[in-house]
Amino acid sequence: MEEGSHNRWREMEGGVGLNDKSIEGIVDIGRKPVVERRATARGRLVLKADTKSAIVQGEIKKGDVLEASTIAVVQAVKETPRIVPHCHPVPLEGTEVNWRWNNNDLWCTVSVSAHYKTGIEMEALTGVAAGLLCAFDMVKSLEKDDQGQYPVARITDLEVVEKFKGN
């Protein structure tokens, strides 16, 4: 890509895109105090009834969906600054992953904790997203219709449920 080509792209697309000051680095948190931080996020994977049954019965060819997806969550919370460019590397002290069914919907809730200078909600959100993506990947063959599309399966309701900052 030519230097400055992103500006031409922005102009071609009606002003949508990067500008000359769009990437400035990460926020300086050097003077902020270290305080207790906690964050909880959740999200939902909507599935067909047959897919839920296969997960619950342990019939997924790729393996145990919840076990593999929990590993994906733990990896993702630790790698958040590599995925989300403006996030600081945070020394996480804990991660809790919970899965629950609501009809055919698989809900993932992730809670993270640390003592640090900046919030950790992005780590919780990234964990939920990765866990649900892993689950989707493991069951996608069961979710496809005759045209190879996914009429039911979708990841939705990704949100921060709680954020805590100590004194």
Buried (B, 14 or more C-beta within 10 A) or exposed (E): EEEEEBBEEBEEEEEEBEEEEEEEEEEEEEEEEEBEBBBBBBBBBBBBEEBBEBBEEEEBEEEEBBEBBBBBBBBBBBBBBEEEEEBBEBEBBEBEBEBEEEEBBBBBBBBBBBEBBBBBBBBBBBBBBBBBBBBBBBBEEBBEEEEEEBEEBBBEBBEBBEBBEEE
